[in-house]
Amino acid sequence: MLPINEIIQGDCLEVMQSFPGDSIDLTVTSPPYDNLRTYKGYTFNFEGIAKELYRVTKQGGVVVWVVGDATVNGSETLNSFKQAIYYKEVCGFNVHDTMIYEKDGTSFPDDNRYYQVFEYMFVLSKGTPKTINLIKDRVNRYAGKPYTSTSRDKNGNIADSHGKKHNKTHTDFGVRRNVWGINRGFNKSTKDKEAYEHPAIFPERLAEDHIKSWSNQGDIIFDPMCGSGTTCKMAVANNRQYIGIDISEKYCKIARERVKRAESKKKLFYV
């Protein structure tokens, strides 16, 4: 039976093995990549977790895998791409999009390369995504003004045999691009002070915008390595169900408190 609306302490691979197949609508998670942080001795079994994520994801469901690379002996590991290729070639996911999370704010300085300010967000789908709610918040400076467009085939020829132009009007907002600049850091990633006891939280806005993009109200949102509970909290805030797993009793407690607070705010709003 699927443990809906629970934060579960345990090894995520072992817990996921108890889930029925084809049961999760959307996973939004960031794994402990390249040993950049220590997580109380937790051993990260990527291949096992990846295979289980494919099994439990519904047909048309999505996994958002937020990950970066360490630099070891002067070279980036490229483990992020190795993982994406594993998801595609071994597990069977489609790589629906390769997105960039640009970390607005302070970066770690380096005296021999440009400052590292981004991570990858691989949007992996089990078949064709069943839900696509593209966010339209890119301000269009030509809003309301007319424009003409033509379409071309692969040879560069006008696709319309008569070279017809299509008259259109610029909308107020365009679809967001796949590089997301998101502010982060203390009191920016979240206002929940206890969340910063976790060494690697990601911003609430990142989780929320993916939840809005790839799921609908009532869907089940999953984070197998939920840490301080950001994904679960934003699922509640956006009228979704959630499941979170973490190996740490301390982080599970923090996640439950954050989710409980989000649930209380919703109740107050609807009273």
C-alpha positions in Angstrom: 0.0 0.0 0.0 1.3 3.4 -0.9 2.1 5.6 2.2 0.5 8.8 1.0 1.1 12.0 2.9 3.9 10.6 5.1 7.5 11.3 5.8 9.2 7.9 6.3 12.5 7.4 7.9 14.5 4.7 6.2 16.7 3.7 3.3 14.9 5.0 0.2 15.7 1.9 -1.9 14.3 -0.5 0.7 11.2 1.6 1.2 10.5 2.1 -2.5 10.7 -1.7 -3.0 7.4 -1.9 -0.9 5.6 0.6 -3.3 3.3 -0.8 -6.0 4.5 -0.2 -9.5 3.2 2.7 -11.6 2.0 4.7 -8.6 3.9 8.0 -8.5 3.0 11.0 -10.7 6.1 13.2 -10.1 9.4 12.9 -8.3 11.4 16.0 -7.5 14.7 15.2 -5.8 18.4 16.1 -5.5 20.7 13.2 -4.6 23.9 13.4 -2.6 26.1 13.6 -5.6 29.9 13.3 -5.9 30.5 13.3 -2.1 30.2 17.1 -2.0 28.3 16.8 1.3 28.2 14.1 4.0 24.9 12.7 5.0 25.5 10.9 8.2 27.2 7.9 6.6 24.4 7.2 4.0 25.6 5.1 1.0 24.1 6.3 -2.2 23.0 3.3 -4.4 22.3 5.2 -7.6 21.6 2.3 -10.0 19.2 0.6 -7.6 17.4 3.9 -6.9 17.2 4.7 -10.6 15.6 1.4 -11.5 13.1 1.6 -8.6 12.1 5.1 -9.7 11.3 3.9 -13.1 9.2 1.0 -11.7 7.2 3.2 -9.3 6.6 6.1 -11.8 3.3 6.0 -13.6 3.2 5.9 -17.4 3.5 9.5 -18.4 5.0 10.4 -15.0 8.1 12.5 -14.6 11.3 12.5 -12.5 13.1 15.8 -12.0 16.8 14.9 -11.1 18.7 17.9 -9.8 22.4 17.2 -9.8 25.9 18.7 -10.4 29.5 17.6 -10.8 32.5 17.8 -8.5 35.9 18.7 -9.9 38.4 16.0 -9.0 42.1 16.2 -10.0 41.4 19.1 -12.2 38.6 17.5 -14.2 34.8 17.5 -13.7 33.4 14.1 -13.1 30.5 14.4 -15.5 28.6 12.0 -13.3 25.5 14.0 -13.8 25.5 13.1 -17.5 26.5 9.5 -16.8 23.4 9.3 -14.5 21.1 10.8 -17.2 22.4 8.3 -19.8 21.8 5.5 -17.3 18.2 6.6 -16.8 17.7 6.7 -20.6 19.7 3.6 -21.8 19.3 1.2 -18.9 16.1 2.2 -17.1 14.0 3.3 -20.1 13.2 6.9 -19.3 13.1 9.6 -21.9 15.2 12.7 -21.3 12.4 15.1 -21.8 14.6 18.2 -21.1 18.0 19.1 -19.8 17.5 22.2 -17.8 19.8 24.5 -15.9 19.3 25.7 -12.3 21.3 29.0 -12.1 22.0 29.8 -8.5 21.6 33.5 -8.1 23.6 34.9 -5.2 27.0 34.0 -3.8 29.1 31.5 -5.6 32.2 29.6 -4.5 35.3 31.5 -5.9 37.9 29.6 -7.9 41.2 31.2 -9.0 41.6 29.1 -12.2 38.1 28.7 -13.7 34.9 30.7 -14.0 32.7 30.6 -10.9 30.4 27.6 -10.7 26.8 28.9 -10.4 24.6 26.1 -11.8 23.3 22.6 -11.5 21.5 20.4 -14.1 17.8 19.6 -13.8 17.2 16.5 -15.9 13.5 16.1 -16.6 13.0 12.4 -17.2 9.7 11.0 -18.4 8.3 7.5 -18.5 6.9 7.7 -22.0 5.4 11.0 -23.1 4.6 13.3 -20.1 0.9 13.2 -19.3 1.0 16.6 -17.7 2.8 19.7 -19.1 1.8 23.0 -17.6 4.5 25.3 -19.0 5.0 28.4 -16.9 4.5 31.7 -18.8 6.1 34.4 -16.8 8.7 35.8 -19.2 7.8 39.4 -19.7 7.4 40.2 -23.4 8.6 43.7 -24.3 6.7 43.6 -27.6 3.4 42.7 -25.9 0.4 43.7 -28.0 2.4 44.4 -31.1 1.7 42.5 -34.3 4.3 40.3 -36.0 4.5 38.0 -38.9 6.1 34.6 -39.1 6.8 31.9 -41.7 7.7 28.3 -41.3 10.4 26.5 -43.1 11.1 22.8 -43.9 14.4 21.0 -43.2 15.8 22.3 -46.5 15.2 25.9 -45.5 12.3 26.4 -47.9 9.1 28.1 -46.9 6.9 25.2 -45.7 3.7 26.8 -47.0 3.7 26.3 -50.8 2.4 29.9 -51.4 4.9 31.4 -48.9 2.0 32.6 -46.8 2.8 34.7 -43.7 0.8 34.2 -40.5 -0.2 37.4 -38.7 0.0 37.2 -34.9 0.2 39.4 -31.9 2.8 39.2 -29.2 1.3 38.1 -25.8 2.1 39.8 -22.5 4.1 36.9 -21.2 6.0 34.2 -23.0 6.9 30.6 -21.9 9.8 30.5 -19.5 13.1 29.3 -20.9 14.8 26.2 -19.6 17.5 28.1 -17.7 16.0 29.0 -14.3 17.7 31.7 -12.3 16.6 31.2 -8.7 17.8 33.1 -5.7 19.0 31.0 -2.8 20.8 31.3 0.5 19.6 32.1 4.0 16.1 33.5 4.1 15.9 33.2 0.3 15.7 29.4 -0.3 13.1 29.3 2.5 12.0 31.3 5.5 12.0 28.1 7.6 15.1 28.5 9.7 15.2 24.8 10.8 15.6 23.8 7.2 19.2 25.2 7.1 20.2 22.5 9.5 20.4 20.3 6.4 23.7 20.8 4.5 22.2 21.1 1.0 18.6 22.3 0.7 17.3 23.6 -2.6 15.0 26.6 -2.9 11.2 26.2 -2.4 10.6 28.0 -5.7 12.6 25.3 -7.6 10.5 22.5 -6.2 7.2 24.5 -6.6 7.8 25.4 -10.2 8.5 21.8 -11.2 5.5 20.6 -9.3 3.3 23.2 -11.1 4.9 22.2 -14.5 4.7 18.4 -14.4 1.7 17.6 -12.2 -1.9 18.5 -11.4 -3.8 19.1 -8.1 -4.3 15.8 -6.3 -1.3 14.1 -7.9 1.2 12.2 -5.8 4.6 14.0 -5.5 7.6 12.0 -4.3 11.0 12.8 -2.9 13.0 9.6 -2.1 15.8 11.7 -0.4 13.7 14.4 1.0 16.1 16.0 3.5 14.5 18.9 5.1 11.2 18.3 3.2 11.1 21.1 0.6 9.5 19.0 -2.1 6.9 17.7 0.3 6.1 21.1 1.7 5.6 22.6 -1.7 3.4 19.7 -2.7 1.1 20.5 0.2 1.2 24.2 -0.6 0.0 23.4 -4.2 -2.8 21.0 -3.3 -0.9 17.8 -4.1 -0.3 14.7 -2.1 3.2 13.8 -1.0 5.6 11.0 0.1 9.0 11.7 1.5 11.8 9.4 2.6 15.0 10.2 4.4 17.6 8.1 6.2 18.1 10.7 9.0 15.7 10.8 11.9 16.7 14.5 12.4 15.9 15.5 8.9 12.6 13.6 8.9 11.6 15.5 12.1 12.4 18.8 10.4 10.5 17.8 7.2 7.4 16.8 9.2 7.4 20.1 11.0 7.6 22.1 7.8 4.9 20.0 6.2 2.7 20.4 9.3 3.2 24.2 9.2 2.2 24.3 5.5 -0.9 22.3 6.2 -1.9 24.6 9.0 -1.5 27.7 6.8 -3.7 26.1 4.2 -6.4 25.4 6.8 -6.3 29.0 8.0 -6.5 30.3 4.4 -9.7 28.2 3.7 -11.5 29.0 7.0 
